Every structure is written in C-alpha cells, then in structure tokens.
C-alpha cells in the first residue's frame, strides 16, 4: 500500500516568515496530492491540491510543488499569519483504487 | 451547500460496551468514507463506500467494527465490543469526484 511520510512534525515560525512542509510517498501509482488544514477540534479542510501532471500550483500565499521522479511534494506558506497556526496533513491518492493515505501531520505555530 | 453531518459529537463508553456513529454525507456524493484519527496522527481509512457497496474495508477490524450504508445515503459505523485503543476521533467524509469533504467527527473515549 501507499506510505506517506511528512516532515517536520512541528514547525514554529515568526509571523511574516515562510513555512515549508515536505512529504514523500512510496507508490508511483499515486496521482493526486491534497493538503488539509485542521484547526484544533475542527474538521480537516482542503486548502490546496495538485495532480501528477502538474509540477507547481499556487493559491495566494499557499503553493504546492511536486517532484514525481523523487516522489516528494511540499507545501509552502508565505507571509505567515497567526491564523495559519494549525495542523497540516499531506495525502496521496492512488489512481487504481482512489484510496487516500495521510501523513502524520505537521503542527505549525506562527509566533506574533 | 450543507456539509457532512455526524452524530454524536462526543461519546464516552466503558470498554466492552458497544457504540454507533451516524453520518449524513453531502447530497449527491456517491462516495462515503469512514476514518479513524488517533490523537497526534493523520486520519486512517477504515472503510470506503461507493453508493451502498463497499469499495475498500481492508483496514477495518472486522471482528469488532462494522459499517453499513443502506440506500446509498446515510451510513452508520458500529464498534462492538470497544477496546481502550479505539479511543479516537471518527471522521466521516464524502466526495463527488476527487475532493473529500469531512464532517466534524465524533470523539470517542473508551474508559
């Protein structure tokens, strides 16, 4: 099955700085990579996703990059704000069975 | 549009008791998922339905967990008997295409 590893497990940044979270996956059949944000006690919410035919995607202060050859993808948050503090999960979905496998999560804390 | 609904939001039971969770997906979403999220970990898929048929239940502990999705809409997840290690948040999600929408979850505490 698919194995998704996520690093770091915790990340503390100064407000205004950038945050980067990296994930690797094992199954070359995975072709869809979403990122979810989960605030304390709330449901995971999709913030950005990328398909395997694209190398990079941006949405305002958030960007995701994908390296299919190396089987890794990253989330970049620029100009961080206190409301960016949350747990972020990466995931990978296999093209054959659409099963979504999640990373263990990164707790991001933005210091004011 | 209305989101994925789940109930109850919280449940505390003793080990060896049984418990059931309910999920109402977003209208029109054919695919429904149940995830288990243990504190400090990412969600782990327990079972996936396409309409009222099971697509994947490979990680469902079938000796104690069961799930059904009658009529291809609402779904229930049952645990019987519960163990201490079942303490977790149980998330339901639904999708129409690739994006999954999550419900608020049910936080289960087994004492």
Boltz contact constraints between the chains, C-beta under 6 A:
constraints:
  - contact:
      token1: [A, 32]
      token2: [B, 98]
      max_distance: 6.0
  - contact:
      token1: [A, 43]
      token2: [B, 102]
      max_distance: 6.0
  - contact:
      token1: [A, 43]
      token2: [B, 104]
      max_distance: 6.0
  - contact:
      token1: [A, 44]
      token2: [B, 102]
      max_distance: 6.0
  - contact:
      token1: [A, 46]
      token2: [B, 99]
      max_distance: 6.0
  - contact:
      token1: [A, 89]
      token2: [B, 42]
      max_distance: 6.0
  - contact:
      token1: [A, 99]
      token2: [B, 56]
      max_distance: 6.0
  - contact:
      token1: [A, 102]
      token2: [B, 42]
      max_distance: 6.0
  - contact:
      token1: [A, 102]
      token2: [B, 43]
      max_distance: 6.0
  - contact:
      token1: [A, 103]
      token2: [B, 42]
      max_distance: 6.0
  - contact:
      token1: [A, 104]
      token2: [B, 41]
      max_distance: 6.0
  - contact:
      token1: [A, 104]
      token2: [B, 42]
      max_distance: 6.0
  - contact:
      token1: [A, 105]
      token2: [B, 42]
      max_distance: 6.0
